[in-house]
Amino acid sequence: MMRAVVVAATLLLGVGAVVAQQDAVKHAQGFMKGNGKNAGALAAMIKGDKPYDQATVDTAIAQFEDTAKNLPTLFPESIKGVKAEGDYSPSPKIWEDQAGFSEHIASFAKAVADAKVAIKDIDSLKATLPVIGKQCGGCHETYRVKNS
Ligand code: HEC
C-alpha cells in the first residue's frame, strides 16, 4: 500500500515536470510564432501585397525587441531534448554551445536595434528586412531542428 502511494506520488511528480517542460516549450514557441507573423506582415509590404504602414513596422520591431530581450531565458536547460509540438524543436546545441547561442542572440538584438532606426519607408524596409532575416535564419540553421 505504502509502496503504491510512493509510486503514484513519484509518477505525479514526473507528470508535473513534463507539463512544466511543455509549458516552457510553448512559451518559447509563442515568441517565435509572433516573429513569424510579424516578419510575414513586413514581407507582404515588400511584395506589394500590402501598402507600407509604419504602425505595422513599429509593432513588428517591438515584438522582435521583446523576443531578443527574452531569448536568454526562453530555453532553460530543463527542456533540453524535448520534442515540441508542431514542425520544429529546439536543438540540443542551444545548451551544448551556450556561448555561440548567446552570440546569435546578441547579433539578432543588434540587427533589430539598427532596423528600428533605419526603417522609415518601403525602400529602407526592403534594405533592412533581409538583414534581420539573416539573423533569424542564422540562428535556426544551428539551433533549431525540424521534427521528423
Ligand atoms: C537566437 C536564436 C533565434 C533567433 C534569433 C530567432 N529564432 Fe526562431 N526559433 C529558434 C528556435 C530554437 C526555434 C525552435 C523552438 C521554438 O519554436 O521555440 C525557433 C522556431 C521558430 C519558428 C517555428 C515556431 C513554431 O510554430 O513551432 C518560427 C516561425 C520562427 N522561429 C521565426 C523566427 C523569426 C521570423 C525570427 C527573426 C525575426 C526568429 N525566429 C529569430 C531560435 C531563434
Residues whose N, C-alpha, C, O or C-beta is under 5 A from the ligand:
A	BS01	HEC	V25 A28 Q29 M32 K33 N35 G36 A39 E85 G86 D87 Y88 S89 P90 F101 H104 I105 F108 I132 Q135 C136 C139 H140 Y143 R144
